[in-house]
Amino acid sequence: MTGAVRSPWGPIPEGVLCDFVDGESAHRHEVYVQVRPNEAGLSLSYTDDTGQAQTWTWPLSHLRHVEGQTKLRWGPARLGVFTNVLTPTARLYVRDTVLLHDIEARAPSLRHRAPVTGRGRLAGLIAGAMGSVALIVFFLIPLIADQLATLLPIEGERALGEKTYQQVREAFSGGFVPLGECENEQGLAALKQMETKLLAASTLASDAVQLTVLDFDMVNAFALPGGRIVVMRGLIDAAESPDEVAAVIAHEMGHVDHRDPTRHALRSVGTFGVLSLVFGDFAGGTMVLMAVNQLVNAQYSQAAESAADSYAHEMLPRAGISPGALAPLFERLKAEYGDSEGLASHLASHPQLGDRVTRAQAAADSYVDEGVPFMSNMAWQRLRQICD
């Protein structure tokens, strides 16, 4: 049907004048409608520009109410809005009360839902879209992030790391004052001694790392872009020897050497951006984004953690420390907090503690202890008091 307007000189078709939209455009057409009982159909007629009468039929069994528009009114009377299951975007607007009642009395399936068509095509489109998202998230973003991490100048990495460091201090403080840095002079001297020895045994430049201790009771340490390694006071308090602290710092130096913090930051930003475009803004959307982003990046983090462990296993003997120094702390953490299993192990950013203990002990089998302590007892005690 075209968008022609009835010619005023043409014959007037039989039936009741109604409005019709064909679904291909927003233009309304004047049509004449009548119910044909013998044909079990609804006859729609109009006169085109040439004066010729055009007629077609909608079977009554194909008629449906348009959902959400069954209570519309035209002044004091109801307005009927109908469609056809074969042309679901078309709309027939009936204002005449007698015709409206006649249609509703004769059409058997007005309140039935229109049959869904094109499910296979829709499923194919959804599968293709999800496949494209998976390709971007799991392949393209990591590839681009790895390339950018190697090209980003060290000044840019350090600026990113400094910004992240300030955000970490503010987040852990829980208030307006950033989390305090530990600055006991003798403790800082002991920390510097540990840093110098570890750097000498590593593959890093002498100025590649900046060690900082924050006054917080969490048992943790982490590396930031640009080479800053943050040690929480809780880690030093939980350690039973300087070798355990040094082993954790050696692990973080592996992250610095591999530029993992920068890679992870770039991957997280890219992944979160793509997922936010897919999921959009809806109630609970932020939680979904965070969960999916964590699941994706946990796999990167676990691989990076394992590689950093291997780096520490190779580096520690050159510093006079057994690779097995990583094991006792992990064993105590496992005993106190448990190990991640099942789905939790996939969401965790670190491999299971039991696996890390096993690998550390295996790496220690070939280590020969020469009996020279890594740090004197006095220096160790000063390091333990770095936050006093």
C-alpha positions as CSV (number, residue, x, y, z in Angstrom):
1,M,0.0,0.0,0.0
2,T,1.3,3.5,-0.8
3,G,0.9,6.7,1.1
4,A,-1.6,8.2,-1.3
5,V,-4.4,10.4,-0.2
6,R,-7.9,9.6,-1.4
7,S,-8.9,11.7,-4.4
8,P,-12.0,13.9,-3.6
9,W,-13.4,13.1,-7.1
10,G,-13.1,9.3,-6.9
11,P,-15.8,6.9,-5.7
12,I,-16.1,6.5,-1.9
13,P,-15.5,2.9,-0.9
14,E,-18.0,1.1,1.3
15,G,-17.4,0.8,5.0
16,V,-16.5,2.9,8.0
17,L,-13.8,5.6,7.7
18,C,-10.7,4.7,9.8
19,D,-7.0,5.6,10.1
20,F,-4.3,3.2,9.0
21,V,-0.5,3.2,9.3
22,D,1.3,0.6,7.2
23,G,4.4,0.3,9.5
24,E,6.8,1.4,6.8
25,S,6.3,5.1,7.5
26,A,4.6,7.3,10.1
27,H,2.1,8.6,7.5
28,R,-1.6,7.9,8.3
29,H,-3.9,6.8,5.5
30,E,-7.7,7.1,5.3
31,V,-9.2,3.6,4.8
32,Y,-12.7,2.3,4.7
33,V,-13.3,-0.8,6.8
34,Q,-16.1,-3.3,6.9
35,V,-16.5,-6.8,8.4
36,R,-17.2,-9.5,5.8
37,P,-18.8,-12.4,7.7
38,N,-18.8,-14.8,4.7
39,E,-15.1,-14.3,4.1
40,A,-14.2,-14.2,7.9
41,G,-12.2,-11.2,7.1
42,L,-11.8,-7.4,7.6
43,S,-12.0,-5.5,4.3
44,L,-9.8,-2.4,4.0
45,S,-10.4,-0.1,1.0
46,Y,-9.2,3.2,-0.2
47,T,-9.1,5.2,-3.4
48,D,-5.7,6.0,-4.9
49,D,-4.6,9.2,-6.8
50,T,-5.9,7.8,-10.0
51,G,-9.4,7.3,-8.7
52,Q,-9.0,3.5,-8.6
53,A,-10.4,1.6,-5.6
54,Q,-7.8,-0.6,-3.8
55,T,-9.0,-3.3,-1.5
56,W,-7.3,-6.0,0.6
57,T,-8.4,-8.3,3.5
58,W,-7.1,-9.0,7.0
59,P,-8.4,-12.4,8.2
60,L,-10.2,-12.0,11.5
61,S,-8.1,-14.8,12.9
62,H,-5.0,-12.7,12.3
63,L,-6.2,-9.6,14.1
64,R,-4.6,-8.7,17.4
65,H,-5.0,-5.9,20.0
66,V,-1.8,-3.8,20.2
67,E,-0.4,-4.5,23.6
68,G,-0.7,-1.6,26.0
69,Q,-3.2,0.3,23.8
70,T,-6.5,-1.5,24.8
71,K,-7.7,1.3,27.0
72,L,-7.2,4.3,24.7
73,R,-10.1,6.7,24.2
74,W,-11.2,9.0,21.5
75,G,-13.2,11.6,23.4
76,P,-15.9,9.8,25.3
77,A,-15.6,6.6,23.3
78,R,-13.0,3.9,23.2
79,L,-10.3,3.9,20.4
80,G,-9.5,0.4,19.1
81,V,-5.9,-0.2,17.9
82,F,-5.4,-3.4,15.9
83,T,-2.6,-5.1,14.1
84,N,-2.1,-8.1,11.9
85,V,0.2,-11.0,12.8
86,L,1.5,-11.1,9.2
87,T,2.3,-7.4,9.3
88,P,2.9,-6.7,13.0
89,T,4.1,-3.1,12.5
90,A,0.9,-2.0,10.8
91,R,-1.8,-0.3,12.9
92,L,-5.5,0.1,12.3
93,Y,-7.3,2.8,14.4
94,V,-11.0,2.3,14.8
95,R,-13.1,5.1,16.3
96,D,-16.5,3.9,15.3
97,T,-18.2,2.2,18.3
98,V,-20.4,-0.2,16.2
99,L,-17.5,-1.3,14.0
100,L,-15.3,-1.7,17.1
101,H,-17.8,-3.9,18.9
102,D,-18.3,-5.9,15.7
103,I,-14.6,-6.6,15.3
104,E,-14.2,-7.5,19.0
105,A,-17.2,-9.9,18.8
106,R,-16.0,-11.7,15.7
107,A,-12.2,-11.8,15.9
108,P,-11.3,-14.9,17.9
109,S,-7.7,-14.2,18.9
110,L,-7.5,-10.5,19.7
111,R,-5.8,-10.9,23.1
112,H,-3.4,-13.6,22.0
113,R,0.2,-12.7,21.6
114,A,1.4,-12.4,18.0
115,P,3.7,-15.4,17.1
116,V,7.4,-14.6,17.4
117,T,9.2,-14.9,14.1
118,G,12.9,-14.8,13.3
119,R,14.0,-16.5,16.5
120,G,16.9,-18.3,14.7
121,R,18.1,-15.0,13.1
122,L,17.8,-13.2,16.5
123,A,19.7,-16.0,18.2
124,G,22.4,-15.8,15.5
125,L,22.7,-12.1,16.0
126,I,23.0,-12.4,19.8
127,A,25.6,-15.2,19.4
128,G,27.6,-13.1,17.0
129,A,27.5,-10.0,19.2
130,M,28.6,-12.0,22.3
131,G,31.3,-13.6,20.3
132,S,32.5,-10.2,19.2
133,V,32.5,-9.0,22.8
134,A,34.5,-12.1,23.9
135,L,37.0,-11.5,21.1
136,I,37.5,-7.9,22.1
137,V,37.7,-8.6,25.9
138,F,39.8,-11.8,25.8
139,F,42.0,-11.1,22.8
140,L,42.1,-7.6,21.5
141,I,42.2,-5.7,24.8
142,P,45.1,-7.8,26.3
143,L,47.0,-7.5,23.0
144,I,46.6,-3.7,22.9
145,A,47.3,-3.3,26.6
146,D,50.5,-5.3,26.3
147,Q,51.6,-3.2,23.4
148,L,50.8,0.1,25.1
149,A,52.6,-1.1,28.3
150,T,55.8,-1.6,26.4
151,L,55.5,1.8,24.6
152,L,54.4,3.9,27.6
153,P,57.4,6.0,28.8
154,I,58.6,5.5,32.4
155,E,57.6,9.0,33.2
156,G,54.0,8.2,32.2
157,E,54.0,5.0,34.2
158,R,55.3,6.8,37.3
159,A,52.7,9.5,37.0
160,L,50.0,6.8,36.8
161,G,51.5,5.0,39.7
162,E,51.7,8.1,41.9
163,K,48.0,8.9,41.2
164,T,47.1,5.4,42.0
165,Y,49.2,5.5,45.2
166,Q,47.3,8.6,46.4
167,Q,44.0,6.9,45.7
168,V,45.1,3.8,47.6
169,R,46.0,5.9,50.6
170,E,42.7,7.8,50.6
171,A,40.7,4.6,50.1
172,F,42.3,2.7,53.0
173,S,42.1,5.7,55.4
174,G,38.3,5.7,55.4
175,G,38.4,9.5,55.9
176,F,39.7,12.8,54.6
177,V,43.3,12.2,55.8
178,P,45.3,9.8,53.6
179,L,46.7,6.7,55.1
180,G,50.0,7.5,56.8
181,E,53.5,6.5,55.6
182,C,55.8,4.8,58.1
183,E,58.8,7.1,58.5
184,N,60.9,5.9,61.5
185,E,64.4,6.8,60.5
186,Q,66.1,3.6,61.7
187,G,63.3,1.6,60.2
188,L,63.6,3.4,56.8
189,A,67.4,2.7,56.9
190,A,66.7,-1.0,57.4
191,L,64.1,-1.0,54.6
192,K,66.6,0.7,52.3
193,Q,69.2,-1.9,53.1
194,M,66.7,-4.6,52.2
195,E,65.8,-2.8,48.9
196,T,69.5,-2.4,47.9
197,K,70.3,-6.1,48.4
198,L,67.3,-7.2,46.6
199,L,67.8,-4.9,43.6
200,A,71.4,-6.1,43.3
201,A,70.1,-9.7,43.0
202,S,67.4,-8.7,40.5
203,T,67.4,-7.8,36.8
204,L,66.1,-4.3,37.6
205,A,68.0,-1.0,37.4
206,S,69.1,0.5,40.8
207,D,66.5,3.2,40.6
208,A,63.6,1.0,39.2
209,V,61.9,0.5,42.6
210,Q,60.6,2.8,45.3
211,L,59.7,0.9,48.5
212,T,57.1,2.4,50.8
213,V,55.5,1.1,54.0
214,L,52.0,2.2,54.9
215,D,50.7,2.2,58.5
216,F,47.8,-0.3,58.0
217,D,47.3,-3.7,59.6
218,M,46.5,-5.6,56.4
219,V,48.8,-8.5,55.5
220,N,49.5,-7.4,52.0
221,A,52.0,-5.9,49.5
222,F,51.5,-4.8,46.0
223,A,53.3,-3.1,43.1
224,L,52.0,0.0,41.3
225,P,52.8,1.3,37.8
226,G,56.2,3.0,37.6
227,G,58.0,0.8,40.2
228,R,56.5,1.8,43.5
229,I,56.1,-1.2,45.8
230,V,53.8,-0.7,48.8
231,V,54.2,-2.9,51.9
232,M,51.5,-2.8,54.6
233,R,52.6,-2.8,58.2
234,G,50.4,-5.9,58.8
235,L,52.8,-7.9,56.5
236,I,55.8,-7.0,58.5
237,D,54.0,-7.7,61.8
238,A,52.9,-11.1,60.4
239,A,56.4,-12.1,59.2
240,E,58.6,-14.2,61.4
241,S,61.8,-13.3,59.7
242,P,63.3,-10.7,57.3
243,D,63.5,-13.4,54.7
244,E,59.8,-13.7,54.5
245,V,59.3,-9.9,53.9
246,A,62.2,-10.0,51.4
247,A,60.6,-12.9,49.6
248,V,57.3,-11.0,49.2
249,I,59.1,-7.9,48.0
250,A,61.1,-10.0,45.5
251,H,57.7,-11.3,44.2
252,E,56.5,-7.7,43.7
253,M,59.8,-6.9,42.0
254,G,58.9,-9.6,39.5
255,H,55.7,-7.6,38.8
256,V,57.7,-4.5,38.3
257,D,60.1,-6.2,35.9
258,H,57.2,-7.6,33.9
259,R,55.4,-4.3,34.0
260,D,52.3,-6.1,35.2
261,P,50.7,-3.2,37.1
262,T,50.6,-1.1,34.0
263,R,49.3,-3.9,31.9
264,H,46.6,-4.7,34.4
265,A,45.6,-1.0,34.7
266,L,45.2,-0.7,30.9
267,R,43.4,-4.0,30.6
268,S,41.0,-3.1,33.4
269,V,40.1,0.3,31.8
270,G,39.6,-1.3,28.4
271,T,37.6,-4.2,29.7
272,F,35.4,-2.1,31.9
273,G,34.8,0.3,29.0
274,V,33.6,-2.4,26.6
275,L,31.4,-4.1,29.2
276,S,29.8,-0.8,30.2
277,L,28.9,-0.3,26.5
278,V,27.4,-3.9,26.4
279,F,25.5,-3.8,29.6
280,G,24.6,-0.1,29.6
281,D,23.2,1.7,32.6
282,F,20.6,-0.2,34.5
283,A,19.7,-1.1,38.1
284,G,22.5,-3.3,39.4
285,G,24.5,-2.8,36.3
286,T,27.6,-1.6,38.2
287,M,27.7,-4.9,40.2
288,V,27.4,-6.9,37.0
289,L,30.2,-5.0,35.4
290,M,32.4,-5.3,38.5
291,A,31.8,-9.1,38.7
292,V,32.5,-9.7,35.0
293,N,35.5,-7.4,35.0
294,Q,36.9,-9.3,38.0
295,L,36.3,-12.7,36.3
296,V,38.2,-11.5,33.2
297,N,41.1,-9.8,34.9
298,A,41.5,-12.6,37.5
299,Q,42.8,-14.9,34.8
300,Y,45.4,-12.3,33.8
301,S,46.3,-11.7,37.5
302,Q,46.7,-15.4,38.3
303,A,49.1,-15.8,35.4
304,A,51.0,-12.7,36.4
305,E,51.2,-13.9,40.0
306,S,52.6,-17.2,39.0
307,A,55.2,-15.6,36.8
308,A,56.2,-13.2,39.6
309,D,56.6,-16.2,42.0
310,S,58.9,-17.8,39.4
311,Y,60.9,-14.5,39.2
312,A,61.3,-14.5,43.0
313,H,62.3,-18.2,43.0
314,E,65.2,-17.4,40.7
315,M,66.2,-14.1,42.3
316,L,66.2,-15.0,46.0
317,P,69.1,-17.4,45.9
318,R,71.3,-14.6,44.4
319,A,70.4,-12.5,47.5
320,G,71.2,-15.4,49.8
321,I,67.6,-16.3,50.6
322,S,65.9,-19.6,50.1
323,P,63.0,-19.6,47.6
324,G,61.2,-21.5,50.3
325,A,60.9,-18.3,52.3
326,L,57.7,-17.7,50.5
327,A,56.1,-20.9,51.9
328,P,55.8,-20.3,55.7
329,L,53.9,-17.0,55.3
330,F,51.6,-18.5,52.8
331,E,51.0,-21.5,55.0
332,R,50.1,-19.3,58.0
333,L,47.7,-17.3,55.8
334,K,46.1,-20.4,54.5
335,A,45.6,-21.7,58.0
336,E,44.1,-18.4,59.2
337,Y,42.0,-17.4,56.2
338,G,41.6,-20.6,54.2
339,D,42.2,-21.2,50.5
340,S,40.0,-20.3,47.6
341,E,38.2,-23.3,45.9
342,G,35.9,-23.8,43.0
343,L,34.4,-20.7,41.5
344,A,36.2,-18.5,44.2
345,S,39.5,-19.7,42.8
346,H,38.6,-18.3,39.4
347,L,37.5,-15.0,40.8
348,A,40.6,-14.6,43.1
349,S,43.4,-12.5,41.7
350,H,46.0,-14.9,43.2
351,P,46.6,-18.6,42.6
352,Q,45.6,-20.9,45.4
353,L,47.9,-20.6,48.4
354,G,48.5,-24.4,48.6
355,D,49.8,-24.4,45.0
356,R,52.1,-21.5,45.7
357,V,53.5,-23.2,48.8
358,T,54.2,-26.4,46.8
359,R,56.0,-24.5,44.1
360,A,58.1,-22.5,46.6
361,Q,59.1,-25.6,48.4
362,A,60.0,-27.3,45.2
363,A,62.2,-24.4,44.2
364,A,63.9,-24.6,47.5
365,D,65.1,-28.2,47.0
366,S,68.2,-27.1,45.1
367,Y,69.1,-24.2,47.3
368,V,72.3,-24.4,49.3
369,D,72.2,-22.3,52.5
370,E,75.6,-20.7,53.1
371,G,74.7,-19.7,56.6
372,V,75.0,-15.9,56.0
373,P,71.9,-14.1,57.3
374,F,70.2,-11.7,54.8
375,M,69.7,-9.1,57.5
376,S,71.1,-8.7,61.0
377,N,68.7,-9.2,64.0
378,M,69.2,-5.5,64.9
379,A,68.2,-4.3,61.4
380,W,65.2,-6.7,61.5
381,Q,64.0,-5.3,64.8
382,R,64.4,-1.7,63.4
383,L,62.4,-2.7,60.3
384,R,59.6,-4.0,62.5
385,Q,59.5,-0.7,64.3
386,I,59.4,1.4,61.1
387,C,55.9,2.6,61.9
388,D,56.7,3.6,65.5
